[in-house]
Amino acid sequence: MGVLVLLFTVASLLLLAESKTFWEDTQVLKQLKNTLDPNSVAQGSCISSWDFKVDPCDSLFSDRFTCGFRCDLVDDSGVSRVTEIGLDQAGYSGSSLSSLSWNFPYLETLDLSGNFFSGSLPESFSNLTRLRRLILSGNSFSGSIPASIGSLTNLEELFLDNNYLQGSIPPSLNNLVSLNRLEIQANSLSGEFPKLDSLTSLYYLDAGNNAITGQVPSTFPPSLIQISIRNNSLVGTVPETIKQLGSLQVLDLSHNQLGDSVPAHLFSHPSLQQLTLSFNKFSSLQTPSSAGFQSQLIAVDLSNNNLQGFLPSFMALMPKLSALSLENNKFTGIIPTQYAFKVAVPGTGVSPFVRLLLGGNYLYGPLPGPLLSMKPGSANVGLGNNCLYRCPRVFFFCQGGDQKSSSECRSFVPVIP
């Protein structure tokens, strides 16, 4: 009997010696397959081909292991380690990912996106100490973002968007000092947005479509190129510290409860190209001291606020501004002639308005002459639902000089200053 046990042990060791996949990596791959709902593993999908009668890394891209992971030799042992798991978007489902050990010490990418995984995010993800990309977008994960994710200090990209995550954003994310991209949009995250000023490599942040409250953080990572916290419940105004983000190109804080004045520093920002503050409660605009000459802005959307007064003439002086939406506010007065010239006959080195949307205000008076001479197809100019010339019959122009009319007009009696 002892001889048989000895022979079996020797045979097992020989089998392991011949294996190209580290034995523990093979075990975790098996666990991953076994946690899935068998009915969600469609024929022809990556995981449907996984056959552990053969060695995974040795058989990768064969009919036994067609896809779903990657192996590499990481040392001189001759044993392969799993360095990437990238499942196909085949509709896999399962709610027991937390039961896995996730003991892949050499894993650099984990991509489970576009499937139907549910349950909470595993605390055991913290075992993935070399992980650089964690992509869980478009699943059905719920619960909170575990603070343990903050231990993945090599992480460069974190995608948790389009799930059902709740609770606050853990401050432990500040530990992800290598992070370049953070996408947590389209969840149900709440609470105040934390300061992430330790993330000095972060260039892209999207936390839109959540339930985040409080004010816009006064401190952001200085490396940011794009900030989107749209469709939340932010209050207050845009902090002046935004002007210190010298690389910022896109700022989208639309669909919040921001109010007071739109700060002047946004219009003279050294790098900002796209500003979207629509669907808030701003009531006025601050005029920059440079009158916009140094502005890098290409597109500005301030529509659907409570902005009052005359249309800001300084915006016509912004040399690169080509798209401006001030629709559905409470602007009054006549359309500045500078706007018309920037549409029809811009100066040398000045970008023309290719989209100028001023509808839904209380503008009155005759249309500036240059608008009447626009060539068809040259610009999209919307002036409808105002009190322009011959009110209550409203004329507006779109797609060049295509004149249309509407019987609608706001009940408004202009007071000529």
JOPEVEN-V814677 format. One record per backbone hydrogen bond with DSSP energy under -1.0 kcal/mol. NH is the residue of the N-H (numbers start at 1). CO is the residue of the C=O. If there is no record, write none. Layout:
# JOPEVEN-V814677
nh = [NH & NH]
co = [CO & CO]
This chain:
# JOPEVEN-V814677
nh = [5 & 6 & 7 & 8 & 9 & 10 & 11 & 12 & 13 & 14 & 15 & 16 & 17 & 18 & 19 & 22 & 26 & 27 & 28 & 29 & 30 & 31 & 32 & 33 & 34 & 35 & 37 & 40 & 41 & 42 & 45 & 49 & 50 & 54 & 59 & 61 & 62 & 70 & 72 & 80 & 81 & 83 & 84 & 85 & 86 & 87 & 90 & 99 & 100 & 104 & 107 & 108 & 109 & 110 & 111 & 112 & 114 & 116 & 118 & 125 & 126 & 127 & 128 & 129 & 131 & 132 & 133 & 134 & 135 & 136 & 138 & 140 & 142 & 149 & 150 & 151 & 152 & 153 & 155 & 156 & 157 & 158 & 159 & 160 & 162 & 164 & 166 & 173 & 174 & 175 & 176 & 177 & 179 & 180 & 181 & 182 & 183 & 184 & 186 & 187 & 188 & 190 & 199 & 200 & 202 & 203 & 204 & 205 & 206 & 207 & 209 & 211 & 213 & 224 & 225 & 226 & 227 & 228 & 229 & 231 & 233 & 235 & 242 & 243 & 244 & 245 & 246 & 248 & 249 & 250 & 251 & 252 & 253 & 255 & 256 & 257 & 259 & 262 & 266 & 267 & 273 & 274 & 275 & 276 & 277 & 279 & 281 & 283 & 284 & 286 & 291 & 293 & 295 & 298 & 299 & 300 & 301 & 302 & 304 & 306 & 308 & 315 & 316 & 317 & 322 & 323 & 324 & 325 & 326 & 328 & 330 & 332 & 340 & 341 & 342 & 343 & 344 & 345 & 350 & 351 & 353 & 354 & 355 & 356 & 357 & 358 & 360 & 362 & 364 & 371 & 372 & 374 & 377 & 378 & 380 & 382 & 387 & 389 & 391 & 393 & 394 & 396 & 400 & 403 & 404 & 406 & 412]
co = [1 & 2 & 3 & 4 & 5 & 6 & 7 & 8 & 9 & 10 & 11 & 12 & 13 & 14 & 15 & 80 & 22 & 23 & 24 & 25 & 26 & 27 & 28 & 29 & 30 & 31 & 93 & 37 & 38 & 40 & 42 & 46 & 47 & 51 & 55 & 65 & 59 & 84 & 81 & 20 & 72 & 70 & 70 & 109 & 68 & 111 & 88 & 96 & 97 & 102 & 104 & 83 & 83 & 133 & 85 & 135 & 137 & 92 & 94 & 122 & 123 & 124 & 125 & 127 & 128 & 108 & 108 & 157 & 110 & 159 & 161 & 117 & 119 & 146 & 147 & 148 & 149 & 151 & 152 & 132 & 132 & 181 & 134 & 183 & 185 & 141 & 143 & 170 & 171 & 172 & 173 & 175 & 176 & 156 & 156 & 204 & 158 & 206 & 208 & 209 & 165 & 167 & 196 & 198 & 199 & 180 & 180 & 226 & 182 & 228 & 230 & 189 & 191 & 221 & 203 & 203 & 250 & 205 & 252 & 254 & 212 & 214 & 239 & 240 & 241 & 242 & 244 & 245 & 225 & 225 & 274 & 227 & 276 & 278 & 279 & 234 & 236 & 284 & 263 & 264 & 249 & 249 & 299 & 251 & 301 & 303 & 258 & 260 & 260 & 262 & 288 & 290 & 292 & 273 & 273 & 323 & 275 & 325 & 327 & 282 & 283 & 312 & 313 & 314 & 298 & 298 & 355 & 300 & 357 & 359 & 307 & 309 & 336 & 337 & 338 & 339 & 340 & 341 & 347 & 319 & 342 & 322 & 322 & 380 & 324 & 382 & 384 & 331 & 333 & 368 & 369 & 371 & 399 & 375 & 354 & 356 & 363 & 365 & 388 & 390 & 406 & 404 & 379 & 401 & 396 & 394 & 410]
